[in-house]
Amino acid sequence: MMREDFISFDNKDIDWGSILGEESGDDDVKPQITLKTIFMCPVCDKEYNSASGFRGHVQKGHGLSNVKASQHKRTIEVETVSKAKKEFQSDGNNSEERPMKSVKRKSPGAGFYKPQRMYTLDNLRQDMPSYILQTFETINCDENLAFEGSVHGNQVCELAGVLASNIRGGLAVDNNISEILCQKVWKTITAGDGMKTFASQSEEVWHSHFNLWVDEDVTEKLMSYFKTLIRVKYMDRHLFAMTRLFVYRLAVTARIQSEKTTSAENIDNATKLSKEELEALRYFAGYVPSTLLRKLQKKSKNSEYITMLNEMREVQDKQHDDKVPETKAWISKQDRGGLFHVTDVAFSLFVEIESVCKRHLTITKIGRASQNKVIHKPIIDEIHSSRQINSLWASVTRNTDNDDLSCQLFSMIVNLYVQVRCFSFSRSVVELHKTTNSLHVKGSKGLRKTLK
């Protein structure tokens, strides 16, 4: 993706129906006011559309035969919409006004899919002995516990040091204990994977760690096991405190280590972005939320979407660490006052999305995909299933508390990005094809000369 790729792209080329998940047509259809003639019963105020219906009602229902329909004729204003926009509930009652259904929206997709973990339970089982040793050593060297004048901290550190020495001396952790810890810690590692927002994810993570920390069954089993390994005098309350601290810090250690395995480590050099590509992406990263803002601001019901999009905008007077100063310097030179400058987290999100697009948008892969007409789908699916992208989007929308709207907005951003990105790629392929064919034609003889 280069700077020139966006020159020929027109906003009119955007398929807003697929991006916003809407059916064709406007949701806000203004009703027309028309005049309608009715006949109102003087006794019960029931309304009838015809004079014959009115007369039949007053004669059979009220026993009145001398009432003239023309004397009870009324003209009222009625709101109507076009036939194509009418959708009535099939309740079988024609005499009552039936509400019109709102225009249906197609589902924009699940938003977040469950992130694919690169770190598995089997990996945790392999790493658990080293995590256990690391946790004991961390507690043993904790200056917040072993300070002068501490009542219980020194004893807790001493117990952790004894257990760490036993493991370093060749003691193998009991398999049953190790498996119990693996199963419990794995729940804390995967906690929040199914959540859609930063707030709900953080809440789930905290609850999982707290529940493990206060799990009495796990505490009792570990205390019983540790007692068989300790050869020094100790008090039960010190062992209890050390065990509870061990469980909590083990879960934290395992989660931190598992998160270090990111998708970036497995991206080959072919998908790394050059300086020119990053500069173009800095512009495009602002184009996507800016374009969505202009579209969504037309309707007042989109206020929460607008709030989330504005959170992607960088506040100029806010102090922050510049991770990509070169691209910011370039975009600042291009800015004449109307560009949307994204935050560093939002830009990192688009860098990851672009890496996925670059991996898919090759002539070989597109040639295979075009036969089944599924060029966009594999790209969008991988973007949604990327754990790194999920994590970055959760950081971008960390202030929102509406999971569904966060998912829908993420789908809009991904769909718009992929749509424009595929347009620029197809344009490049067409230009390459034209160039190749022109060179081939120049080097060949004319048709008449060939036939002679």
C-alpha positions as CSV (number, residue, x, y, z in Angstrom):
1,M,0.0,0.0,0.0
2,M,1.6,3.2,-1.2
3,R,0.5,6.9,-1.1
4,E,-0.6,6.8,-4.7
5,D,-3.1,4.1,-4.0
6,F,-5.6,6.5,-2.5
7,I,-5.5,9.2,-5.2
8,S,-8.0,7.5,-7.5
9,F,-10.3,6.2,-4.7
10,D,-13.6,8.0,-4.5
11,N,-15.9,7.9,-1.5
12,K,-18.7,7.1,-3.9
13,D,-17.1,3.7,-4.4
14,I,-17.8,2.7,-0.8
15,D,-20.4,0.1,-0.4
16,W,-22.0,1.5,2.8
17,G,-24.6,-1.3,2.9
18,S,-22.0,-4.0,3.6
19,I,-20.0,-1.8,6.0
20,L,-22.9,-0.6,8.2
21,G,-24.8,-3.8,7.9
22,E,-27.9,-2.1,6.4
23,E,-30.3,-3.1,3.8
24,S,-30.7,-0.7,0.8
25,G,-32.8,2.3,1.6
26,D,-32.8,5.0,4.3
27,D,-33.9,4.1,7.8
28,D,-35.3,7.5,8.4
29,V,-38.2,7.4,5.9
30,K,-40.4,10.5,6.4
31,P,-44.1,9.7,6.4
32,Q,-46.5,11.6,4.2
33,I,-49.6,13.3,5.6
34,T,-52.8,12.3,3.8
35,L,-56.5,13.0,4.4
36,K,-58.8,10.1,5.3
37,T,-62.6,10.0,5.6
38,I,-64.1,8.0,8.4
39,F,-67.6,7.6,10.0
40,M,-67.7,7.8,13.8
41,C,-70.4,6.2,15.9
42,P,-72.2,8.8,18.1
43,V,-72.7,6.2,20.9
44,C,-69.4,4.4,21.3
45,D,-67.0,6.5,19.2
46,K,-65.9,3.5,17.0
47,E,-64.5,4.5,13.6
48,Y,-65.5,2.9,10.3
49,N,-64.0,3.4,6.8
50,S,-67.3,3.0,4.9
51,A,-70.9,4.3,5.3
52,S,-72.3,0.8,5.0
53,G,-70.2,-0.5,7.8
54,F,-71.2,2.5,10.0
55,R,-74.9,1.9,9.3
56,G,-74.7,-1.8,10.0
57,H,-73.0,-1.1,13.3
58,V,-75.5,1.5,14.6
59,Q,-78.5,-0.6,13.6
60,K,-77.3,-4.0,14.9
61,G,-75.2,-2.7,17.8
62,H,-77.4,0.2,19.1
63,G,-80.8,-0.3,17.5
64,L,-80.7,3.0,15.7
65,S,-82.3,3.1,12.3
66,N,-82.8,6.8,11.6
67,V,-79.1,7.9,11.9
68,K,-77.6,9.3,8.7
69,A,-74.0,8.4,7.9
70,S,-73.4,11.9,6.3
71,Q,-74.0,13.6,9.7
72,H,-71.2,11.6,11.3
73,K,-68.6,11.9,8.6
74,R,-65.2,13.1,9.7
75,T,-61.9,13.9,7.8
76,I,-58.7,13.2,9.6
77,E,-55.0,13.4,8.9
78,V,-53.1,10.1,8.6
79,E,-49.3,9.4,8.3
80,T,-48.5,7.0,5.5
81,V,-45.3,5.6,4.0
82,S,-44.6,4.1,0.6
83,K,-45.7,0.5,0.0
84,A,-42.1,-0.7,-0.3
85,K,-41.4,0.5,3.3
86,K,-44.5,-0.9,5.0
87,E,-44.1,-4.1,7.1
88,F,-47.1,-4.9,9.2
89,Q,-47.4,-7.4,12.0
90,S,-49.6,-10.4,11.0
91,D,-52.0,-10.3,14.0
92,G,-55.2,-10.9,11.9
93,N,-56.9,-7.7,13.2
94,N,-57.6,-5.3,10.3
95,S,-59.8,-2.9,12.3
96,E,-56.9,-1.7,14.5
97,E,-53.9,0.3,13.5
98,R,-50.9,-2.1,13.3
99,P,-47.4,-0.7,14.0
100,M,-44.8,-0.5,11.3
101,K,-41.6,-2.5,11.8
102,S,-38.4,-0.6,11.6
103,V,-36.1,-1.3,8.6
104,K,-34.2,-4.5,9.2
105,R,-30.5,-4.4,9.6
106,K,-28.2,-7.2,8.6
107,S,-25.9,-8.4,11.3
108,P,-22.5,-6.8,10.9
109,G,-20.9,-10.0,12.1
110,A,-19.9,-11.3,15.5
111,G,-17.5,-8.4,16.0
112,F,-14.9,-10.2,18.1
113,Y,-14.4,-13.8,17.5
114,K,-12.8,-15.8,20.2
115,P,-9.1,-14.9,20.0
116,Q,-6.8,-17.7,18.9
117,R,-4.3,-18.4,21.6
118,M,-0.7,-19.2,20.5
119,Y,0.1,-20.3,24.0
120,T,-1.8,-23.5,24.9
121,L,-2.4,-25.6,27.9
122,D,0.3,-28.1,26.8
123,N,2.7,-25.2,26.7
124,L,1.7,-24.3,30.3
125,R,2.3,-27.9,31.4
126,Q,5.8,-27.8,30.0
127,D,6.6,-24.4,31.6
128,M,4.9,-25.0,35.0
129,P,8.1,-26.3,36.8
130,S,10.0,-23.1,35.8
131,Y,7.1,-20.9,36.8
132,I,6.9,-22.5,40.2
133,L,10.6,-22.0,40.8
134,Q,10.4,-18.4,39.5
135,T,7.5,-17.7,41.9
136,F,9.3,-19.0,44.9
137,E,12.4,-17.1,44.1
138,T,10.4,-13.9,43.6
139,I,8.7,-14.2,47.0
140,N,12.1,-15.1,48.6
141,C,13.7,-11.8,47.3
142,D,10.7,-9.6,47.8
143,E,11.9,-6.5,49.6
144,N,8.4,-5.5,50.5
145,L,8.2,-8.6,52.7
146,A,11.7,-9.0,54.1
147,F,12.3,-5.5,55.5
148,E,13.7,-4.7,58.9
149,G,11.0,-4.9,61.6
150,S,8.7,-7.1,59.6
151,V,6.6,-9.3,61.9
152,H,5.8,-12.1,59.5
153,G,7.4,-11.1,56.1
154,N,10.8,-12.6,56.9
155,Q,9.3,-16.0,57.8
156,V,7.3,-16.0,54.6
157,C,10.4,-15.2,52.6
158,E,12.3,-17.9,54.4
159,L,9.8,-20.6,53.6
160,A,9.7,-19.6,50.0
161,G,13.5,-19.8,49.9
162,V,13.5,-23.3,51.4
163,L,11.1,-24.6,48.7
164,A,13.1,-22.8,46.0
165,S,16.3,-24.5,47.2
166,N,14.6,-27.9,47.1
167,I,13.5,-27.5,43.5
168,R,16.9,-26.2,42.4
169,G,18.4,-29.2,44.2
170,G,16.6,-31.5,41.8
171,L,13.3,-32.1,43.5
172,A,10.6,-32.7,41.0
173,V,7.1,-31.2,41.7
174,D,4.4,-33.8,42.3
175,N,2.5,-34.6,39.1
176,N,-0.9,-34.3,40.7
177,I,0.0,-30.9,42.3
178,S,1.4,-29.7,39.0
179,E,-1.7,-30.7,37.1
180,I,-4.0,-29.0,39.6
181,L,-2.0,-25.8,39.3
182,C,-2.1,-26.1,35.5
183,Q,-5.8,-26.4,35.3
184,K,-6.5,-23.6,37.8
185,V,-3.9,-21.2,36.3
186,W,-5.1,-21.9,32.8
187,K,-8.5,-20.5,33.8
188,T,-6.9,-17.3,34.9
189,I,-4.8,-17.1,31.6
190,T,-7.9,-17.6,29.4
191,A,-10.2,-15.4,31.5
192,G,-11.6,-12.6,29.4
193,D,-11.0,-14.3,26.1
194,G,-14.7,-14.2,25.2
195,M,-15.2,-10.7,26.4
196,K,-15.6,-7.9,23.8
197,T,-14.5,-4.7,25.6
198,F,-11.6,-3.7,27.8
199,A,-13.8,-3.2,30.8
200,S,-15.5,-6.6,30.7
201,Q,-12.2,-8.3,29.9
202,S,-10.4,-6.7,32.9
203,E,-13.3,-7.5,35.2
204,E,-13.2,-11.1,34.2
205,V,-9.5,-11.4,34.7
206,W,-9.7,-9.8,38.1
207,H,-12.5,-12.2,39.2
208,S,-10.5,-15.2,38.0
209,H,-7.4,-14.2,39.9
210,F,-9.3,-13.4,43.1
211,N,-11.2,-16.7,43.0
212,L,-8.0,-18.7,42.6
213,W,-6.4,-16.7,45.4
214,V,-9.2,-17.5,47.9
215,D,-9.7,-21.1,46.7
216,E,-9.7,-23.0,50.0
217,D,-9.4,-26.4,48.4
218,V,-6.3,-25.4,46.4
219,T,-4.7,-23.8,49.5
220,E,-5.2,-26.9,51.7
221,K,-3.7,-29.2,49.1
222,L,-0.7,-27.0,48.6
223,M,-0.1,-26.6,52.3
224,S,-0.3,-30.3,52.8
225,Y,2.2,-30.8,50.0
226,F,4.6,-28.1,51.2
227,K,4.7,-29.5,54.7
228,T,6.3,-32.7,53.3
229,L,9.1,-30.6,51.7
230,I,10.0,-28.2,54.5
231,R,12.6,-29.3,57.0
232,V,12.7,-26.2,59.2
233,K,10.4,-25.0,62.0
234,Y,7.6,-22.8,60.9
235,M,4.2,-21.6,62.0
236,D,1.0,-22.6,60.2
237,R,0.0,-19.0,59.7
238,H,3.3,-18.2,58.0
239,L,2.8,-21.2,55.7
240,F,-0.7,-20.2,55.0
241,A,0.3,-16.6,54.0
242,M,3.2,-18.0,51.8
243,T,0.8,-20.4,50.1
244,R,-1.8,-17.8,49.3
245,L,0.9,-15.4,48.0
246,F,2.4,-18.2,45.9
247,V,-0.9,-19.1,44.2
248,Y,-1.6,-15.5,43.3
249,R,1.9,-14.7,42.0
250,L,2.1,-18.0,40.1
251,A,-1.0,-17.0,38.2
252,V,0.3,-13.5,37.4
253,T,3.7,-14.9,36.3
254,A,2.1,-17.5,34.0
255,R,-0.3,-14.9,32.4
256,I,2.5,-12.4,31.8
257,Q,4.7,-15.0,30.2
258,S,1.9,-16.4,28.0
259,E,1.1,-12.9,26.7
260,K,4.7,-12.4,25.5
261,T,4.1,-14.8,22.6
262,T,2.5,-12.4,20.1
263,S,1.6,-12.7,16.5
264,A,4.4,-10.2,15.6
265,E,7.0,-12.9,16.3
266,N,5.6,-15.1,13.6
267,I,5.3,-12.5,10.9
268,D,7.9,-13.0,8.2
269,N,9.9,-10.3,6.6
270,A,7.6,-10.1,3.6
271,T,4.8,-8.6,5.7
272,K,6.9,-6.0,7.4
273,L,6.0,-2.5,6.4
274,S,8.5,-0.1,4.8
275,K,8.9,3.6,5.7
276,E,6.8,4.6,2.7
277,E,4.0,2.1,3.6
278,L,3.9,3.3,7.2
279,E,3.6,6.9,6.0
280,A,0.7,6.0,3.7
281,L,-0.8,4.0,6.6
282,R,-0.6,7.0,8.9
283,Y,-2.8,8.9,6.5
284,F,-5.2,5.9,5.9
285,A,-5.5,5.2,9.6
286,G,-7.0,8.7,10.0
287,Y,-9.1,8.4,6.8
288,V,-11.1,5.4,8.1
289,P,-12.5,6.9,11.4
290,S,-12.9,10.3,9.7
291,T,-15.0,8.8,6.9
292,L,-17.1,6.8,9.3
293,L,-17.7,9.9,11.5
294,R,-19.0,11.9,8.6
295,K,-21.4,9.0,7.7
296,L,-22.6,8.3,11.2
297,Q,-23.0,11.9,12.3
298,K,-26.0,12.2,10.0
299,K,-28.1,10.3,12.5
300,S,-28.5,11.2,16.2
301,K,-28.9,7.6,17.2
302,N,-25.2,7.0,16.4
303,S,-23.9,9.1,19.3
304,E,-22.1,6.2,21.0
305,Y,-20.3,5.2,17.8
306,I,-19.2,8.8,17.4
307,T,-17.8,8.9,21.0
308,M,-15.8,5.7,20.4
309,L,-14.4,7.1,17.1
310,N,-13.4,10.3,18.7
311,E,-11.4,8.4,21.3
312,M,-9.2,7.3,18.4
313,R,-8.3,11.0,17.7
314,E,-5.0,12.2,19.2
315,V,-5.2,15.2,21.5
316,Q,-2.4,17.5,20.3
317,D,-1.5,19.0,23.7
318,K,-1.4,15.5,25.4
319,Q,2.0,14.3,26.4
320,H,2.8,10.8,25.1
321,D,5.7,8.7,23.9
322,D,6.4,8.9,20.2
323,K,7.0,5.4,18.9
324,V,6.9,6.4,15.2
325,P,8.2,10.0,15.0
326,E,9.1,9.7,11.3
327,T,5.5,8.9,10.1
328,K,4.1,11.6,12.4
329,A,6.5,14.2,11.0
330,W,5.4,13.2,7.5
331,I,1.7,13.4,8.2
332,S,2.2,16.8,9.9
333,K,3.7,18.2,6.7
334,Q,0.8,16.9,4.7
335,D,-1.8,18.3,7.1
336,R,-3.5,21.5,6.0
337,G,-5.9,21.5,8.9
338,G,-8.4,18.8,8.0
339,L,-6.6,15.5,8.7
340,F,-7.7,13.1,11.5
341,H,-4.6,12.3,13.6
342,V,-5.0,8.9,15.4
343,T,-3.5,7.9,18.7
344,D,-0.5,5.6,18.9
345,V,-2.7,2.7,20.0
346,A,-5.1,3.2,17.1
347,F,-2.2,3.4,14.7
348,S,-0.7,0.2,16.1
349,L,-4.1,-1.4,15.5
350,F,-4.1,-0.4,11.8
351,V,-0.5,-1.6,11.5
352,E,-1.6,-5.1,12.6
353,I,-4.6,-5.0,10.2
354,E,-2.4,-3.9,7.3
355,S,0.0,-6.8,8.0
356,V,-2.8,-9.3,7.6
357,C,-4.0,-7.6,4.4
358,K,-0.4,-7.6,3.0
359,R,-0.1,-11.3,3.7
360,H,-3.3,-12.1,1.8
361,L,-3.1,-9.6,-1.0
362,T,-0.7,-11.3,-3.3
363,I,-1.3,-12.1,-6.9
364,T,-1.0,-15.9,-6.2
365,K,-3.5,-15.9,-3.4
366,I,-5.9,-13.6,-5.1
367,G,-5.8,-15.8,-8.2
368,R,-6.9,-18.7,-6.2
369,A,-9.5,-16.8,-4.2
370,S,-11.1,-15.1,-7.2
371,Q,-12.3,-18.4,-8.5
372,N,-14.6,-18.7,-5.5
373,K,-15.3,-14.9,-5.2
374,V,-14.2,-14.9,-1.5
375,I,-11.4,-12.3,-1.7
376,H,-12.6,-10.2,1.3
377,K,-13.7,-13.0,3.6
378,P,-10.4,-14.7,4.4
379,I,-8.9,-11.3,5.2
380,I,-11.7,-10.2,7.5
381,D,-11.8,-13.6,9.2
382,E,-8.1,-13.5,10.1
383,I,-8.4,-9.9,11.3
384,H,-11.3,-10.8,13.6
385,S,-9.5,-14.0,14.9
386,S,-6.1,-12.2,15.6
387,R,-5.5,-12.0,19.3
388,Q,-3.1,-9.1,18.9
389,I,-5.7,-7.1,17.0
390,N,-8.4,-7.9,19.6
391,S,-6.2,-6.7,22.4
392,L,-5.4,-3.4,20.6
393,W,-9.1,-2.8,19.9
394,A,-9.9,-3.4,23.5
395,S,-7.3,-0.8,24.4
396,V,-8.8,1.7,21.9
397,T,-12.3,1.3,23.3
398,R,-11.4,0.8,26.9
399,N,-13.8,3.6,28.1
400,T,-16.9,2.1,26.5
401,D,-19.3,-0.2,28.4
402,N,-21.4,-1.4,25.5
403,D,-20.1,-4.7,24.1
404,D,-22.5,-4.9,21.2
405,L,-21.8,-1.4,19.9
406,S,-18.0,-2.0,20.3
407,C,-18.3,-5.1,18.1
408,Q,-20.4,-3.4,15.5
409,L,-18.0,-0.5,15.2
410,F,-15.1,-2.8,14.9
411,S,-16.8,-4.6,12.1
412,M,-17.5,-1.3,10.3
413,I,-13.8,-0.3,10.6
414,V,-12.5,-3.7,9.4
415,N,-15.0,-3.8,6.5
416,L,-14.2,-0.3,5.3
417,Y,-10.4,-0.8,5.6
418,V,-10.5,-4.1,3.7
419,Q,-12.8,-2.7,1.0
420,V,-10.6,0.2,0.3
421,R,-7.4,-1.9,0.6
422,C,-8.6,-4.4,-1.9
423,F,-9.6,-1.6,-4.3
424,S,-6.0,-0.2,-4.2
425,F,-4.6,-3.6,-4.7
426,S,-6.8,-4.4,-7.6
427,R,-5.8,-1.1,-9.2
428,S,-2.2,-2.0,-8.9
429,V,-2.8,-5.4,-10.4
430,V,-4.6,-3.9,-13.4
431,E,-1.8,-1.3,-14.0
432,L,0.7,-4.1,-13.9
433,H,-1.3,-6.2,-16.3
434,K,-1.6,-3.2,-18.7
435,T,2.2,-2.6,-18.5
436,T,3.0,-6.2,-19.1
437,N,0.7,-6.5,-22.1
438,S,1.9,-3.3,-23.7
439,L,5.5,-4.5,-23.5
440,H,4.4,-7.8,-25.1
441,V,2.6,-6.1,-27.9
442,K,5.5,-3.7,-28.6
443,G,7.8,-6.7,-29.0
444,S,5.6,-8.6,-31.4
445,K,4.9,-8.2,-35.1
446,G,1.6,-6.9,-36.4
447,L,-1.2,-9.3,-37.2
448,R,-1.0,-8.7,-40.9
449,K,2.8,-9.3,-41.0
450,T,2.3,-12.5,-39.0
451,L,-0.3,-13.8,-41.5
452,K,1.8,-13.2,-44.6
